[in-house]
């Protein structure tokens, strides 16, 4: 059966071409037309036309082979609604979905949402991701480009959406074939040994609950969500061991306003020994909280949970309150301002500099692999390696 096709530039964009291919006949006897918009690569018109003809040949071969999936005229922004309803709300953790939604609403839909699914090519995806490397790409008021890790997260969201489009046979191939950006592993901004001593000197001036919150953060290396999800049944006050088995995240779609789930990975479920000086403080705090809970009686809002760190009524603190308390504390006592999460990095750095083995540090942090710990704290492991080699110089 005879077939023929054509290519021509469409619109003002020199890279935009329409390819058309005629094969077979419709019920009315007229030739059946297959047509789609493409992005043609090349610096000159001749190069772009040649690339468009190449894509036309591939398009024709695909139809003649019987592998062609006729795309629906569906805009990406409309497909994202289906993706969210049929996949995301069922498969993604609520906190993850919130992060996905943020990128979809602020970056992906405004830039790519007007395209039909079949129009989006690797070239368009590459251009979209390249724009994130330009100054002004951040949304926090800083005139800077996004970091590699942030660009990779946006890429991950787009790839997930198109993976479902392939899976549900709206398109044949996923256009997100672009390689990930290089990410710089960082141990954050940590306190020195002297600054750590200053921190521990001023912590007793806080109310007992917040003293313990920050002290456990820096001496045990727990993530904020793990601290917020810690319950009294997770602490063995006789042995001085914490069982880290939950992480708390926030959600507006639940009755309580929060979700208690497993930590970041299977290795994050772990047992951690507490410093001996913390145990009597925890006993005292436990007794205090028990009294307060009994006094509140029906006013208790913790329900089935008895969190170690919560407001006076037993409910978890609001999402940003621990950060607010930390910033107020450092300002009040003139401590160098670092992020609350950097107490975790301070913990790891201090242990490595004091020659605690990498496997132990990795286990206490709940990392999935010791190699990941080594990558993040590479500069510190180099210091300890140098110290180890110098031992032989004294022989």
N, C-alpha and C positions, 0 to 999 in steps of 0.2 A: 504494500500500500504506500503510495507516494506521501512524502512529508516535506515540509519546507519551513524556514524560520527567518527571523530578522532581528536586528538590534538597532536601537536608536536612543540618543540622549534625551532625557526628559527633565524639564525644569532648568533652573539656573545653576544647580550644583553640577559641575563638570564630571563628577564621579557617578552621578545617578543615571542609570540606563534602564530601559525596559527591554526585556527579551521576549519574543513571541515565537510560538511554534505551533504549526498546524498539522494535525494528524487525525485521520479518521473522519467520520461524519456524524453530525447531530441527527436526531430523528427527522428534522425538516430537510435533510439532504445537504445542508451547508457544512463546510469544513469545521471541524471542532478545534477551537483555539485554546492553547495553553499560554498563559502570560504571567509574568511577575517582574517586580522591580528588583534590581540588583545594585550593588556598589562595585564599580569597576576600579581596579587598582592601576596605577601608572602615573607618571609625571607629565606625559604628553598626551594629546588627543589620540594619536596613533596607538600608543601603548594601552590606553584605556579601552579603545575600541577592540583591540586584539584580545584583551582580557575578557571583555563582554562576549566576544564570539566564542572564546574558550568555555565560558560559563553556559552559553547557549548549547554548545555541543554536549556538555555534561547533562544539561537539562533534558535534551532530546534523548540521550542514551538512557537516562533514568526512566523516562516515559515509555520508551520502546521496550525496555527490559521488564516492565511490569512492576517495578519497585516504587513507582511514584505515589506519594501520599498527597492528595489534593488538599491544600491548606484551606482552612476556613478564613473568611475575612474578619479576623478577630484582632482587635487592638491589644497590645501588650497590657495596657492598664486594665482592660476588661478581663483578660486572662488572669491577671494577678488576683482579682477578686475571686475567681474560681479556685485558683491555687490556694488562697488563704482559707476559703470555706471548706474545700474538699481535702486539703492536705495539712496545711500549717497548723490549724487549731487542734488537730488530732495528733500530729507527730512531733511538734516542737514543744520544748518546755516553755512555759509562759514567759519567763524572763528572756529567753532566746527570741521568742516571737516579738516581744516588745522592741528588742534591738533591731530585728529584721524590719519591722514596721517603720521604725525611725528612718532607716536608710531608703526604704521604698518610697516613703512620703516626701522626703527632703531631697533625694538625689535621683533615684532610678525612674520613678514615674514622671517627674517634671522633664527629664531629659530624653527618656526612651519610650515613655508611655504612649505617644501618638503613633508609633510605628505599628504596622501589622506584624504579627509573629513571623511570617515567612520573609519579611523584608530585612530582619535584623541579621547581620552578617558578623563574622569575626572582626572585620575592619571597623564596623560601627562600635562594637564592644571595646576594641582597642582604643579608639578615639575617645570614647566615654571615660575609660580608665586613665588615659593619658591626661585628660583635663583635671583629674584629681591630684595630679602631680604639680599643678600650677599654683602659684601664690594666690591666695584668696579662696582656695577650695575648702578650707575649714569653715565651720558654722558657728564658732565661738567668738567671733570678732577679731581673731588674730589673722593677719594677712599672710598666711603661710599655706604651704602645700600639706596634703595629708601624709602621714607616715606610711611606710610600707605595710605595716600590720593593719592599718585602717583601710588602705586600698584593698588588701587581700580579703578583708571582711566584706566589703562591698561586692567584690568579685564572687565571693562565696554565696551571697544572697542571690545575685543574678544567676549564677550557675544552678542553684537549687531550683529556681523558678523554671528555667529552660529544661532542666532534667525532667521535671514533671511534664512539660509540654511534649518532650520526646516520648516519655513513658506512656502518655495518653494519646500518642499518635497525631498530635496537632502539627508537628514538624518532624522531619526525619533525623536531623542532627542538631546537637547542641552547639551554638555558635561561640560559647565561652571556652575557647581552646587556648587562650592567652596564658602564658606562664605566670606564676605568682611573683610578686615583688620580693626582693630580699628584705628580711626583717632583722633588725639588730636586737639581739637579746640583751636585756639590761637588768642589772640588779637594783635599779632605782637609786634614790638619794638616801644613803644610810648614815646613821650616827656613828661617830668614832667611839673608841673605848671610853674616852673622857666624857663625851656627850652622853653616852649610855649611862655612865655613873651619875651624871647630873640628873638625867631623867628618873632614875631609880631613887635618887635622893628626894625629889619633889613629889613623887607619886603618893607618899603617905599623907600629903596635905589635902588630897581629894577625898570625897566621900567614899566609903568602902567599896561600893559596887563599881564605880568608875576606876578606882585604883586597881581593882582586880582585872577589869576589862583590859586596860592598857598593859598591865603587868603580864597577863597571860599572852596577850598579843605579841609582846616583844620577847618573852622567854620561851614560848612554845611555838611561835610562828603560825598561829591559826589565821585563816582568812576571815574577813569581817563577817561574811555569811555563816561561817562555821561557828564563830563566837556567838552570833545572834541566835543560832539554832541549838546552842548547847543547853541541855536540860540537866536538872540535878541528878536524875537517874543515870546520866552519862559520866558522872564523877564518882569514883571510889575513893572516899576520904580516908579509908584505912590504908590502902596501898599507895594513894597519891597518884592515881592514873586516870587520865581522861580518855574516854572512848569517843572519838570524832566520827559520827555516823550520819549527821544531818547538816544541811546548809539551808539557811532561811533566805528566801527572796520575796519580793513584794508584788502584789497583784491587786488591781482594782476590780477584778472579776470574781473574787472569792468573798465569802461572808466575813472571814476574819481579816481580809486585807493582806494576807501573806500565804506563802506556800512553803511547806517543809519537805525537802526532798533530799536525795542522796547527794554527797559532795561531788566535786568536779569529776572525779574518776574513781575506779574501783580501788586504786592505791591510796586515794584520799581518805578512805575509811580506814582508820588507824588508831592505835593506842599510843598515847604520849605520857611520859612521866613528868610530873610537875616538880618544880624546885621545892625543896623541903620547907622554905620559909613562907610559901604561899598556902600550904595546907591548913595551918591554924587560922589564917585569915578567911579561908573558904568555909571552915567550920563555923566561925563566928557569923559570917554573912548568911550561911544556910539557916542558922537558928533565927537570925533577924528576919529573913524572908518568910520563914514558917510562921512566926508570930504575926507578921503583917497579913499574911494570907488568911489565918484563922480569924483575925479581928475583922477583916473585910467581909467574910462569910459570903452572903449572896451578892455582894458588890464585886466579888472577884471576877475578872474578865479573861483570865487565862484559859478557862475551860479545862480540857483534858491535859493541857500542857502546863509544866512548871519550869519556865525558862530561868536560867541562871541570871541572865541580864534582860530585864524588862522594866516597864514603868511600874508605878506603885500598885496598879490594878492587875498586873500580870500579863499585859499585852506587850508584844515586842515594840521597841522604840521605833519611831518613824525612820524612814530610809536614811535621811541625812543627819539625824541627831547625833550619832556617834562621831561623825566628822566635825560637827559643830562643837561638841564638847572637847574634842582633841585640839582643834584650833584655838579655842579659848584657853585651854590649859597651857599650851606652848607659849602663847602670847603673855599670859599672866606671869609665868616664871622665866620669861626671857630665853626659852629654848629655841634653837634654830628650827624654823618651820620646815617640816617634811610631811609627806602624805601619811595618812594613817596606815595605808597598805605598806609603806616603807618600813614599818616596824617589823614586818615579816622578813623583809630583805635584811634589815639590821640583825635579826636573829640568825639568819643563815650565814651572813658574813662574819659575825662574831664567832660562831662555832667553827667555821673553816679556818679562820686565823688562829684559833686556839687548837688546831690540829685534830679536830674531831673528823673522823673519816667520812668521805663523801657519801657512802651508802647510808650511814646513820642520819646524816643531815637530810638527804633526799627522802628517807622514810619518815622523818619527823615533819617535813614539809608536806608530805602527801603527794610528791611528784610521781608521775607514771613511770619515769625512767631516771636512773642516776645520771645518765648521759645528758638529760635535759638540765638537771641541776648543774652539771659541769659547764654546760654552754652558757647558762645564765650568769653563773658566778666564776667565769673563766679567769678574770683578772685576779680573783682572790685565790683560786687554786694554783695559779702561777706563783703567787707570793709564797704559799705554803710549800710548793715544790722547791723553790729556791732555798727556803729555810731548811728543808730536808737535806738538800745537797750540801749545804754548809756544815752539817753535822760531821761530815767526813773530813773537813778541813781541820778539825780539832784533834784528830787521831794522831 
